[in-house]
Amino acid sequence: MKNERKKVFTVQTGIGCNNNCIFCMETQKRPKIKHTLQDFKKASKTYDIIDFSLGEPTLNPKLFEMIAMAKKVGFKNIEITTNGRMLSLPNYAKKLVNAGLTKFKISIHGADAFTHDSLTRTPGSFKQVLSGLIIVKKIREIKNIGLDTQTTITKQNYKNIPEMLQLFSKLNVDQIVFNLFDPIGQAEKKAKILLPKYTDVEKYFNKGIQNSKNLPNCIISIPLCILRNSLKKYAGNYELIILNQKEIPNKEEIRRGKIFLKRCEKCIAKEECDGIWEKYLSIYGDEEIMPITDSSLLNERKLYRNQKV
């Protein structure tokens, strides 16, 4: 089974952010890019999804206009990746939906204010994002829109995974996504402070799965070989992100600093894997990485993924 990714046309919507996340890999200053109707029309013929992201999109006063443009040219899947703070404002989320938005992808990095706010370095941000999630949950009672949570897993919050699974499930989200901290870009210098060990994260993810009922779809960006057999179905990778000013990246560009070990050549799941961060290996070594050679271990994963499509 190959690593299937949907093609996402990611629109740089903001040049700044109202959070100050310690794990952020993006540069704080970005060149301004003007988006035209023709840009969106051309993209709609190639890409499955349009996602307003990069910087905090809700800070852009033209966001509603751009969402309406995306709808006008024929995009069926119109998404936003946001820290969720602005969604706490009365009617803001509703206005996004009325403009044509079909899915919210909301970043939340803890099940409590202390954990989340210490990572965003923005006091009050947890209260606002939680309020925004509750508002979107209510909108979903009358509107057919999607809702995912996206969490960056670090040394500071991986023990909070069980509580996060319970909280996010109560919000009736469609999908819970746990992305391990990316030690690239400006975040690479903080890798020793923030990057958790795969097996430590796996332990608490398993605890959370075992203690939770009626979970939505869950994805965690840990190599398949790290996850115990009962958890392999949850392994996932980042969506293929297509920047509007670039061509579709090749496989090497997608992996962004990840490599395969020589032993990985024997793994039957290699096509579903992006490899291991070189920075991770420099910190923790490679003892955790073992190739999967028994195809039966992937049967439950295939069934789970087919059910969630």
C-alpha positions, 0 to 999 in steps of 0.5 A, spaced: 500 500 500 503 506 497 503 512 501 497 516 498 496 524 499 491 528 497 494 534 493 493 541 497 494 548 494 496 552 500 495 559 500 499 564 504 494 568 507 498 571 513 505 574 514 505 574 521 501 570 527 498 572 534 501 566 537 508 565 539 509 558 538 516 555 541 516 550 536 514 554 530 518 552 524 516 558 520 519 564 519 516 570 522 516 575 516 514 572 509 513 576 502 507 579 500 503 575 495 497 577 491 492 572 490 488 573 483 481 570 481 486 567 475 491 564 480 485 560 484 481 558 477 488 555 474 489 551 481 482 548 481 484 544 475 489 541 478 488 540 486 484 537 490 483 542 496 485 549 497 487 551 504 488 558 507 494 557 511 502 560 513 502 565 518 495 566 521 490 567 516 484 570 520 489 576 521 488 577 514 482 582 512 481 579 505 480 572 508 473 572 507 474 575 500 479 569 498 474 564 500 469 566 496 473 567 490 475 559 491 468 557 492 467 561 485 472 558 481 469 551 483 473 548 489 469 543 493 474 543 499 475 549 502 479 549 508 483 553 513 489 552 518 488 556 524 490 557 531 483 558 532 483 564 537 479 569 532 474 563 532 472 565 539 469 572 536 461 572 535 459 570 528 466 570 526 466 562 524 459 563 521 461 568 516 467 564 514 462 558 513 457 563 509 463 565 505 464 558 502 469 555 508 468 547 508 473 545 513 476 548 520 483 545 521 484 548 528 491 547 532 491 546 539 497 543 543 494 541 550 488 539 554 489 545 559 491 552 559 498 551 562 500 546 557 497 550 551 499 557 553 506 555 555 507 552 548 504 558 544 507 563 549 501 567 549 497 567 555 489 566 554 490 563 547 487 556 550 481 559 553 480 562 546 481 556 541 477 552 546 471 557 545 472 557 538 472 549 537 465 550 541 462 555 537 464 551 530 461 544 534 455 548 534 455 550 527 456 543 525 449 541 528 446 545 522 452 546 517 455 540 514 462 542 515 469 539 517 473 539 523 480 537 525 484 538 531 492 539 529 497 538 535 504 539 535 507 533 540 513 536 544 517 533 550 512 538 554 506 535 552 506 528 550 504 526 557 498 530 555 496 525 550 490 521 553 487 528 556 487 531 549 484 525 546 478 525 551 477 533 550 477 533 543 473 527 542 468 531 546 468 536 541 465 531 536 471 533 531 472 529 525 479 527 526 485 528 531 492 529 528 498 529 532 504 531 529 511 530 532 515 536 532 519 538 526 526 539 527 527 543 521 527 551 519 528 556 525 526 550 530 532 546 528 536 549 534 531 547 539 530 540 537 534 537 544 529 541 548 523 540 544 523 533 540 520 527 544 523 520 543 518 516 539 517 510 544 515 515 549 510 518 545 507 511 543 507 509 550 502 515 552 498 515 545 497 507 547 494 509 554 490 514 551 487 510 545 486 504 551 482 509 555 478 512 550 471 510 547 468 512 541 474 516 538 474 519 531 479 518 526 486 519 529 493 520 526 499 520 529 506 522 525 510 516 528 514 511 523 510 505 523 515 500 525 515 504 532 508 503 533 505 496 537 501 492 532 494 495 535 496 502 533 499 501 526 493 503 523 493 510 526 500 512 523 500 517 518 504 522 514 503 530 513 499 531 507 502 533 500 502 541 501 503 545 494 505 552 495 502 556 490 508 559 488 512 552 487 511 546 482 509 540 485 515 537 490 518 531 488 519 525 494 526 528 496 523 535 498 517 532 501 521 528 506 524 535 508 530 532 512 528 525 513 532 519 511 532 511 511 536 507 514 540 501 510 535 496 514 529 500 512 530 497 505 527 490 508 521 494 510 515 492 507 511 498 509 517 503 506 512 506 501 508 508 506 513 512 510 517 518 510 523 516 514 526 518 520 529 525 521 536 526 521 536 530 527 532 525 531 537 520 529 543 525 532 539 525 538 536 518 540 540 514 535 537 508 531 535 503 536 528 504 535 527 503 528 526 496 526 523 493 519 516 490 518 517 484 514 510 481 516 505 483 512 499 481 516 501 486 521 498 491 516 492 488 515 488 492 520 491 498 518 488 497 511 481 496 513 481 502 518 484 506 513 478 504 508 473 505 513 475 512 514 476 514 507 
